[in-house]
């Protein structure tokens, strides 16, 4: 999404996420029901937890995976590419 030659500056693919099973490589996230999301960002090997994300908000980073477990409490997540 955006920042690359011949790519639009808006999403062209949206996929509902099942945490721990859905391939979310190179995606941004829309968080439907807020909470915490533990992710591994592109270019990183360690996970980080984004805390207290509001309902109906976007997580403005590109990630490779969402870590399943106690760190992720948000639901209704959509991966956007």
C-alpha positions as a Python dict, from the first residue, in 0.01 Angstrom:
ca = {
    (1, 'X'): (0, 0, 0),
    (2, 'X'): (150, 330, -112),
    (3, 'X'): (517, 430, -109),
    (4, 'X'): (607, 201, -398),
    (5, 'X'): (625, 272, -771),
    (6, 'X'): (295, 200, -946),
    (7, 'X'): (106, 116, -625),
    (8, 'X'): (-203, 303, -508),
    (9, 'X'): (-195, 508, -188),
    (10, 'X'): (-493, 319, -51),
    (11, 'X'): (-576, -38, 41),
    (12, 'X'): (-669, -281, -234),
    (13, 'X'): (-707, -600, -25),
    (14, 'X'): (-877, -649, 313),
    (15, 'X'): (-883, -981, 499),
    (16, 'X'): (-1052, -1075, 828),
    (17, 'X'): (-787, -1192, 1076),
    (18, 'X'): (-790, -1504, 1290),
    (19, 'X'): (-508, -1428, 1533),
    (20, 'X'): (-222, -1676, 1506),
    (21, 'X'): (-343, -1833, 1179),
    (22, 'X'): (-407, -1560, 920),
    (23, 'X'): (-113, -1454, 701),
    (24, 'X'): (-76, -1082, 773),
    (25, 'X'): (269, -1024, 623),
    (26, 'X'): (317, -669, 495),
    (27, 'X'): (-22, -554, 625),
    (28, 'X'): (-153, -262, 826),
    (29, 'X'): (-430, -340, 1075),
    (30, 'X'): (-779, -210, 1139),
    (31, 'X'): (-890, -286, 1496),
    (32, 'X'): (-1268, -327, 1521),
    (33, 'X'): (-1292, -399, 1892),
    (34, 'X'): (-1005, -242, 2084),
    (35, 'X'): (-760, -377, 2334),
    (36, 'X'): (-397, -486, 2310),
    (37, 'X'): (-225, -628, 2003),
    (38, 'X'): (111, -805, 2016),
    (39, 'X'): (282, -786, 1677),
    (40, 'X'): (613, -835, 1503),
    (41, 'X'): (687, -542, 1274),
    (42, 'X'): (859, -565, 936),
    (43, 'X'): (1237, -552, 989),
    (44, 'X'): (1213, -664, 1353),
    (45, 'X'): (1254, -1001, 1521),
    (46, 'X'): (1110, -906, 1861),
    (47, 'X'): (743, -861, 1935),
    (48, 'X'): (590, -545, 2082),
    (49, 'X'): (253, -489, 2245),
    (50, 'X'): (44, -191, 2140),
    (51, 'X'): (-179, -128, 2442),
    (52, 'X'): (-526, 22, 2478),
    (53, 'X'): (-599, 58, 2106),
    (54, 'X'): (-938, 225, 2064),
    (55, 'X'): (-1234, 61, 1891),
    (56, 'X'): (-1249, 136, 1519),
    (57, 'X'): (-890, 253, 1477),
    (58, 'X'): (-599, 179, 1245),
    (59, 'X'): (-260, 57, 1363),
    (60, 'X'): (-27, 262, 1141),
    (61, 'X'): (263, 19, 1105),
    (62, 'X'): (336, -265, 864),
    (63, 'X'): (360, -599, 1040),
    (64, 'X'): (465, -954, 962),
    (65, 'X'): (258, -1135, 1225),
    (66, 'X'): (19, -1099, 1514),
    (67, 'X'): (130, -1298, 1817),
    (68, 'X'): (-144, -1522, 1957),
    (69, 'X'): (-164, -1538, 2333),
    (70, 'X'): (-230, -1322, 2637),
    (71, 'X'): (-70, -1013, 2477),
    (72, 'X'): (-346, -983, 2214),
    (73, 'X'): (-692, -896, 2347),
    (74, 'X'): (-829, -691, 2054),
    (75, 'X'): (-1081, -861, 1825),
    (76, 'X'): (-1249, -799, 1491),
    (77, 'X'): (-912, -728, 1328),
    (78, 'X'): (-879, -671, 953),
    (79, 'X'): (-545, -692, 767),
    (80, 'X'): (-518, -429, 495),
    (81, 'X'): (-277, -432, 201),
}
